[in-house]
Amino acid sequence: MSEPELCYVWGDWLYFCHDARTAWGDDFDDAPYEHNAGEPYTEFEACRIAYDADLEQPASGMTHSPWSVEEINRGAVPWLRSSKWAAHDVMIFAGEALSSVIEKVEKAGGRVWLPVGDAE
């Protein structure tokens, strides 16, 4: 089985699915995603982790972004990116493997946490 892939970001949570291209949740096809979409449906979700890093989400600095989750997961924009003032240059797109996302969050000076209830 391959590594889980980033398929959704909400607040401080990164959601990973078995296949980001087929992941789905409520209103994943509606823009703006930040006012419409819900978490991925449990049948698609592999895990979620919390993160803390100096990274912006697609809707950062906007009242209403022009993207749906579906468009972001097809690569229209990265789920997370460095701000233009950051010393690091990080972009994290949908479909990136869990280990790659963790590496990039750490490159941005951040940390990740696995919820205790999800640890095995």
Contacts in CASP RR format, 6 or more apart in sequence:
PFRMAT RR
TARGET T0000
AUTHOR 0000-0000-0000
METHOD contacts of the structure
MODEL  1
MSEPELCYVWGDWLYFCHDARTAWGDDFDDAPYEHNAGEPYTEFEACRIA
YDADLEQPASGMTHSPWSVEEINRGAVPWLRSSKWAAHDVMIFAGEALSS
VIEKVEKAGGRVWLPVGDAE
1 18 0 8 1.000
2 18 0 8 1.000
2 97 0 8 1.000
3 97 0 8 1.000
3 98 0 8 1.000
3 99 0 8 1.000
4 16 0 8 1.000
4 17 0 8 1.000
4 18 0 8 1.000
4 46 0 8 1.000
4 47 0 8 1.000
4 97 0 8 1.000
4 98 0 8 1.000
5 16 0 8 1.000
5 17 0 8 1.000
5 18 0 8 1.000
5 19 0 8 1.000
5 20 0 8 1.000
5 94 0 8 1.000
5 95 0 8 1.000
5 96 0 8 1.000
5 97 0 8 1.000
5 98 0 8 1.000
6 14 0 8 1.000
6 15 0 8 1.000
6 16 0 8 1.000
6 20 0 8 1.000
6 79 0 8 1.000
6 92 0 8 1.000
6 93 0 8 1.000
6 94 0 8 1.000
6 95 0 8 1.000
6 96 0 8 1.000
6 98 0 8 1.000
6 101 0 8 1.000
7 15 0 8 1.000
7 16 0 8 1.000
7 17 0 8 1.000
7 20 0 8 1.000
7 23 0 8 1.000
7 40 0 8 1.000
7 44 0 8 1.000
7 45 0 8 1.000
7 73 0 8 1.000
7 94 0 8 1.000
7 95 0 8 1.000
8 14 0 8 1.000
8 15 0 8 1.000
8 17 0 8 1.000
8 23 0 8 1.000
8 37 0 8 1.000
8 38 0 8 1.000
8 39 0 8 1.000
8 40 0 8 1.000
8 69 0 8 1.000
8 73 0 8 1.000
8 79 0 8 1.000
9 15 0 8 1.000
9 57 0 8 1.000
9 79 0 8 1.000
9 80 0 8 1.000
10 38 0 8 1.000
10 39 0 8 1.000
11 57 0 8 1.000
12 50 0 8 1.000
12 51 0 8 1.000
12 52 0 8 1.000
13 48 0 8 1.000
13 49 0 8 1.000
13 50 0 8 1.000
13 51 0 8 1.000
14 48 0 8 1.000
14 49 0 8 1.000
14 50 0 8 1.000
14 51 0 8 1.000
14 79 0 8 1.000
14 101 0 8 1.000
14 112 0 8 1.000
15 39 0 8 1.000
15 40 0 8 1.000
15 45 0 8 1.000
15 47 0 8 1.000
15 48 0 8 1.000
16 45 0 8 1.000
16 46 0 8 1.000
16 47 0 8 1.000
16 48 0 8 1.000
16 49 0 8 1.000
16 98 0 8 1.000
16 101 0 8 1.000
17 23 0 8 1.000
17 40 0 8 1.000
17 44 0 8 1.000
17 45 0 8 1.000
17 46 0 8 1.000
18 44 0 8 1.000
18 46 0 8 1.000
19 44 0 8 1.000
20 73 0 8 1.000
20 94 0 8 1.000
20 95 0 8 1.000
21 73 0 8 1.000
21 74 0 8 1.000
21 95 0 8 1.000
22 44 0 8 1.000
23 40 0 8 1.000
23 44 0 8 1.000
23 45 0 8 1.000
23 73 0 8 1.000
24 40 0 8 1.000
24 41 0 8 1.000
24 44 0 8 1.000
25 37 0 8 1.000
25 38 0 8 1.000
25 39 0 8 1.000
25 40 0 8 1.000
25 41 0 8 1.000
25 44 0 8 1.000
25 69 0 8 1.000
26 36 0 8 1.000
26 37 0 8 1.000
26 38 0 8 1.000
27 36 0 8 1.000
27 37 0 8 1.000
27 38 0 8 1.000
27 68 0 8 1.000
27 69 0 8 1.000
28 37 0 8 1.000
28 38 0 8 1.000
28 68 0 8 1.000
28 69 0 8 1.000
28 70 0 8 1.000
28 73 0 8 1.000
29 68 0 8 1.000
29 69 0 8 1.000
29 70 0 8 1.000
30 36 0 8 1.000
30 37 0 8 1.000
30 68 0 8 1.000
31 65 0 8 1.000
31 66 0 8 1.000
31 67 0 8 1.000
31 68 0 8 1.000
31 71 0 8 1.000
32 59 0 8 1.000
32 62 0 8 1.000
32 64 0 8 1.000
32 65 0 8 1.000
32 66 0 8 1.000
32 67 0 8 1.000
32 68 0 8 1.000
33 58 0 8 1.000
33 59 0 8 1.000
33 65 0 8 1.000
33 67 0 8 1.000
33 68 0 8 1.000
33 69 0 8 1.000
33 72 0 8 1.000
34 57 0 8 1.000
34 58 0 8 1.000
34 59 0 8 1.000
34 64 0 8 1.000
34 65 0 8 1.000
35 64 0 8 1.000
36 68 0 8 1.000
37 68 0 8 1.000
37 69 0 8 1.000
39 45 0 8 1.000
47 98 0 8 1.000
47 114 0 8 1.000
47 118 0 8 1.000
48 115 0 8 1.000
48 118 0 8 1.000
49 98 0 8 1.000
49 102 0 8 1.000
49 112 0 8 1.000
49 113 0 8 1.000
49 114 0 8 1.000
49 115 0 8 1.000
50 112 0 8 1.000
50 113 0 8 1.000
50 115 0 8 1.000
51 105 0 8 1.000
51 110 0 8 1.000
51 111 0 8 1.000
51 112 0 8 1.000
51 113 0 8 1.000
52 110 0 8 1.000
52 111 0 8 1.000
52 112 0 8 1.000
53 80 0 8 1.000
53 105 0 8 1.000
53 108 0 8 1.000
53 109 0 8 1.000
53 110 0 8 1.000
53 111 0 8 1.000
54 82 0 8 1.000
54 83 0 8 1.000
54 86 0 8 1.000
54 88 0 8 1.000
54 108 0 8 1.000
54 109 0 8 1.000
54 110 0 8 1.000
55 80 0 8 1.000
55 81 0 8 1.000
55 82 0 8 1.000
55 83 0 8 1.000
55 90 0 8 1.000
55 92 0 8 1.000
55 105 0 8 1.000
55 108 0 8 1.000
56 80 0 8 1.000
56 81 0 8 1.000
56 82 0 8 1.000
56 83 0 8 1.000
57 79 0 8 1.000
57 80 0 8 1.000
58 65 0 8 1.000
58 67 0 8 1.000
58 72 0 8 1.000
58 77 0 8 1.000
58 78 0 8 1.000
58 79 0 8 1.000
59 65 0 8 1.000
60 83 0 8 1.000
67 76 0 8 1.000
67 77 0 8 1.000
71 77 0 8 1.000
72 79 0 8 1.000
72 94 0 8 1.000
73 94 0 8 1.000
73 95 0 8 1.000
74 94 0 8 1.000
75 93 0 8 1.000
75 94 0 8 1.000
78 91 0 8 1.000
78 92 0 8 1.000
78 93 0 8 1.000
79 92 0 8 1.000
79 93 0 8 1.000
79 94 0 8 1.000
80 90 0 8 1.000
80 91 0 8 1.000
80 92 0 8 1.000
80 104 0 8 1.000
80 105 0 8 1.000
81 90 0 8 1.000
81 91 0 8 1.000
81 92 0 8 1.000
82 88 0 8 1.000
82 89 0 8 1.000
82 90 0 8 1.000
82 91 0 8 1.000
82 108 0 8 1.000
86 108 0 8 1.000
88 107 0 8 1.000
88 108 0 8 1.000
88 109 0 8 1.000
90 104 0 8 1.000
90 105 0 8 1.000
90 107 0 8 1.000
90 108 0 8 1.000
92 100 0 8 1.000
92 101 0 8 1.000
92 104 0 8 1.000
92 105 0 8 1.000
96 104 0 8 1.000
101 112 0 8 1.000
102 112 0 8 1.000
105 111 0 8 1.000
105 112 0 8 1.000
106 112 0 8 1.000
END
